[in-house]
Amino acid sequence: MNPDKQPPKDKRQRGRPKGSKNGPNAGTTGRPVGRPRKDGTLQMPKVNTLKASQQTVPSQSCSTETGSHLNSDGSGSKQPVAICSPGSSVSPALSGCTEQPLMNVNDVPTSADSNIGTLDPPDEESDIELVQVLPQLNTSSTSRDLENGTKSNPAQSASCKKSRCNPPKVLDEQLCDYNEDEDEDDILPGGIDADIDFMLDEFAAITDDDDTVCQDLDAAVVSNLPPEHAASAEGTKAKIPRATMPTWLADEYADARTRLDSEIAKMGRPACYENGQFTMTVPPLVFSRVVPYEIEPMDFYRPQFFIWLPHIFHRIPCPDCKDANRRTKRGQPVMLRILGWPQHPRRVVDLEHLVFIIGHWYYCGHEDCKKTFQSWSPAVMRVIPPPLAALFPFHLTYRCGLTDRVVGVLRGSFQRGIGPSPFAKYIRTMHIRYYEQLHVQYLETVRQRMQASSSGLLPSHRPFPRWNDPSGYAGYVPTHHYFRCFYNSLVELHAVEMDQHMAMQSAEGLSHDHSYKVTGLLGKVNGVATFGALHTACNDYGECRKMTLTPTKGHDDCMPALAEIPGTLAKYGHTPVKVVFTDNVRGDKSALERAFPSLLHDVNPIPSSTLEDLVVPDDWHVCRLGSTYQINCRMNCLMDELHALDAEKELHIAFDLEWPVDRETGIYGRISQYVQDNGFLKLPSSLLVVLRSKRVCKIGVQVKADLTRLYNDCGFSNSSNEQPFVGALELGSMAKDRNVTDRTRVSLADLTALVLQRNLPKDASVRISTKWDDPDLSPEQEQYAALDVFAAWAILESFLTIPSSGPVTSSTPVGTQVQLMSRNGGLVVAHGHIARHQPKQLDGVNVSKTRIIITLTSIVVPAYLIRAELRANRQEIPISSVGSQLPVPLLCNRKDLRT
């Protein structure tokens, strides 16, 4: 049969039709789509039986297995099934192998005459799908021989080898079929769960002997094994190689083993070791002294092998025997012995191409061990000398692996914001670029040969195979799922080293802060985030010095980790911390000084204010009421003073409340000695009378909010019969009425500075504390509470000497003295009085209900700009330009005037 013959046009194309990738019938016809079952089998449509006299199929390099389908009673029919590599075609016209007639259903061999196997799950990162072909006759043993590298039938083996070297001709548009349409994201029917299952398998611990992951053992190797190893090897289940593995790899690997055996027998080590390198590959054709009569595409993409035989450099002790402290009969350490070559090499991904690792198979001869190891197993890498192990430039996972160069680029990319998906596309682009360069070299070589004078005598050249054709170039790149999980496992593997590296950094200057972006991406439990913030501390070089996931922003969560930094600085000879940058100096000051005592060395603290601290006068007596009886007696004395006053007069008292606050949760507590079993407060009766009296004015800052909170803590908000707590007199409102501030929400410390010209100390460790409900308060707490109420009383006395001002309305009489305030209402800029004559216009500007004319008598702020809408030319001008000769009329907005 002519191998160059094109397939019939009426031949139905196999595989799913275009547009049916996510259709309801996807995977039911043509190529099976999806991941194999966990039992190792792939659900496939039934194979239609054809008459042997009418149909023929090529003898491809595929694996044919005869499976038995048994019923529940143990009986059943046998049905032949053939699995081949996805890149091989099923059409006889595209095959270079000899044809064989199809077998009849009645001629199916029995289970005794056939090898029954299961399909090995394909690699999760495979870009090629499995295909189903029709069953063919007597290929079970042939597939077994090809898989084991033996040659039971020379003619048939030569025919199949010719098919490997002569890839089938395909259409031009198929030569560059390396798009990502068949990525694993599209073929995993299980979605995220299937992806998670695969990643758990792929990044599981690498076994010491992983030779049975993809393939079974050679019969020739098994025959040379010791009895105990041969028994375990013969019981190994035969498996079919993964879909993305090259179909020609078995022959190339067999040739490489033969070459290595010859070199080791002559020189004692491989020839590449004599040249000072571990790689073994075929040089390009340009280095060949003999011009070949026929060139093949494979001459340009021969595999690159990495020869890893550590026993040549150093004897390898058995890792298990070393851990168990086993010895030989002579008391010597137990050494590993050479068991042979593994059945298949190990594939890893480099920046531009694939690398295949070739190593030896070792076994331990100790009667209590009997374990086997691969030369690249983690246990072997652990016991060989570190300088030798450092020469192994690969990071292996359960089935795949990356070179150290790829891992270096991976880490740099992830650290600089390049995610796994762009990185996977980048590596894929590099591999395809390298493939295209080889393709161009092949085409240029063909063009040069065609231009020669003897081109008519040369055979026809074959097309360059596709990038992802397993029988051709067999390109492969893991997907972004693999790279993401690989980086996570790499970070977890080196977590101890990273912590050690951070502990060895200097920290003369520190900066710390909380971040909330990372915690939003972490997993949640019942919809609730496990951590609330990520606390990070960096040194003056921008290096991470400490990183902790914390439930809250509280000091109790982040300060213990910071407190360990001084110990590591002293351990590694660094200077102590001299300065810490924070966004909450007042709140973090005390906690940072406790964590870093060096912050107090040779430091003269700058006061938070240039004003003198407020102190309680000596004629004031601070009395602490520690029992219900004492509270009732003091409140009764206040009510007696109220009754002694006239009915229209009021009694003023300074009032302030403090609640215990938990820094970890931010929850405010209640006063413990007055909390009932139901969780509400039960205040003394005399105190309730004072709180509900309108004539007792409670003076302070945010007093109304304090009374409302106290009312709710008593549980009165749930009852309609309880009287509210009234009598709040806000110092903030009084300050705004007297033009002291421009807003009512002002702190007591600010009012103390503005009115009393004193600094009110506010220690954050005392103000925010859980100890305000303790039966015995500390002297600092008593001083803090006494200063608050004394400051409120002193501010009230000052306000009583300042006349209260009010807004100017339409009822304000003519001639009333007014003040022109700044636009924010916090500064007096001029003085005057309401003019007696109020015309409808002043200098061409209308006098409306919101405007009024005043007679300007004095200017306090000459640079104040008069509003543009109050000028005829709509331009702002300084007030000094109109008030050069006082008094002068001036149009103003009523909202800018105060009486």
Secondary structure as GFF3:
##gff-version 3
##sequence-region A 1 899
A	DSSP	beta_strand	56	58	.	.	.	ID=ss1
A	DSSP	beta_strand	63	70	.	.	.	ID=ss2
A	DSSP	beta_strand	76	84	.	.	.	ID=ss3
A	DSSP	three_ten_helix	92	94	.	.	.	ID=ss4
A	DSSP	beta_strand	99	101	.	.	.	ID=ss5
A	DSSP	three_ten_helix	105	107	.	.	.	ID=ss6
A	DSSP	beta_strand	131	133	.	.	.	ID=ss7
A	DSSP	alpha_helix	140	148	.	.	.	ID=ss8
A	DSSP	alpha_helix	154	165	.	.	.	ID=ss9
A	DSSP	three_ten_helix	172	174	.	.	.	ID=ss10
A	DSSP	alpha_helix	184	187	.	.	.	ID=ss11
A	DSSP	alpha_helix	191	202	.	.	.	ID=ss12
A	DSSP	alpha_helix	219	223	.	.	.	ID=ss13
A	DSSP	alpha_helix	227	234	.	.	.	ID=ss14
A	DSSP	alpha_helix	249	267	.	.	.	ID=ss15
A	DSSP	alpha_helix	271	274	.	.	.	ID=ss16
A	DSSP	beta_strand	279	280	.	.	.	ID=ss17
A	DSSP	three_ten_helix	285	287	.	.	.	ID=ss18
A	DSSP	three_ten_helix	297	300	.	.	.	ID=ss19
A	DSSP	beta_strand	304	308	.	.	.	ID=ss20
A	DSSP	three_ten_helix	310	312	.	.	.	ID=ss21
A	DSSP	alpha_helix	319	324	.	.	.	ID=ss22
A	DSSP	beta_strand	336	340	.	.	.	ID=ss23
A	DSSP	beta_strand	346	349	.	.	.	ID=ss24
A	DSSP	beta_strand	354	359	.	.	.	ID=ss25
A	DSSP	beta_strand	361	364	.	.	.	ID=ss26
A	DSSP	beta_strand	372	374	.	.	.	ID=ss27
A	DSSP	alpha_helix	378	383	.	.	.	ID=ss28
A	DSSP	alpha_helix	386	389	.	.	.	ID=ss29
A	DSSP	beta_strand	394	396	.	.	.	ID=ss30
A	DSSP	beta_strand	401	403	.	.	.	ID=ss31
A	DSSP	alpha_helix	404	415	.	.	.	ID=ss32
A	DSSP	alpha_helix	420	450	.	.	.	ID=ss33
A	DSSP	three_ten_helix	455	457	.	.	.	ID=ss34
A	DSSP	alpha_helix	480	493	.	.	.	ID=ss35
A	DSSP	alpha_helix	495	503	.	.	.	ID=ss36
A	DSSP	beta_strand	509	515	.	.	.	ID=ss37
A	DSSP	alpha_helix	517	521	.	.	.	ID=ss38
A	DSSP	beta_strand	524	525	.	.	.	ID=ss39
A	DSSP	beta_strand	528	529	.	.	.	ID=ss40
A	DSSP	beta_strand	533	539	.	.	.	ID=ss41
A	DSSP	beta_strand	544	550	.	.	.	ID=ss42
A	DSSP	alpha_helix	555	562	.	.	.	ID=ss43
A	DSSP	alpha_helix	565	571	.	.	.	ID=ss44
A	DSSP	beta_strand	579	581	.	.	.	ID=ss45
A	DSSP	alpha_helix	585	595	.	.	.	ID=ss46
A	DSSP	three_ten_helix	597	600	.	.	.	ID=ss47
A	DSSP	alpha_helix	628	644	.	.	.	ID=ss48
A	DSSP	beta_strand	651	654	.	.	.	ID=ss49
A	DSSP	three_ten_helix	672	674	.	.	.	ID=ss50
A	DSSP	alpha_helix	685	691	.	.	.	ID=ss51
A	DSSP	beta_strand	696	700	.	.	.	ID=ss52
A	DSSP	alpha_helix	703	713	.	.	.	ID=ss53
A	DSSP	three_ten_helix	716	718	.	.	.	ID=ss54
A	DSSP	beta_strand	728	730	.	.	.	ID=ss55
A	DSSP	alpha_helix	731	737	.	.	.	ID=ss56
A	DSSP	alpha_helix	748	751	.	.	.	ID=ss57
A	DSSP	pi_helix	752	756	.	.	.	ID=ss58
A	DSSP	alpha_helix	764	767	.	.	.	ID=ss59
A	DSSP	three_ten_helix	771	773	.	.	.	ID=ss60
A	DSSP	alpha_helix	779	800	.	.	.	ID=ss61
A	DSSP	beta_strand	817	821	.	.	.	ID=ss62
A	DSSP	beta_strand	828	834	.	.	.	ID=ss63
A	DSSP	beta_strand	841	842	.	.	.	ID=ss64
A	DSSP	beta_strand	845	846	.	.	.	ID=ss65
A	DSSP	beta_strand	851	859	.	.	.	ID=ss66
A	DSSP	beta_strand	865	866	.	.	.	ID=ss67
A	DSSP	three_ten_helix	868	870	.	.	.	ID=ss68
A	DSSP	beta_strand	877	878	.	.	.	ID=ss69
A	DSSP	three_ten_helix	879	881	.	.	.	ID=ss70
A	DSSP	beta_strand	888	893	.	.	.	ID=ss71
A	DSSP	three_ten_helix	894	896	.	.	.	ID=ss72
A	DSSP	beta_strand	897	898	.	.	.	ID=ss73
###
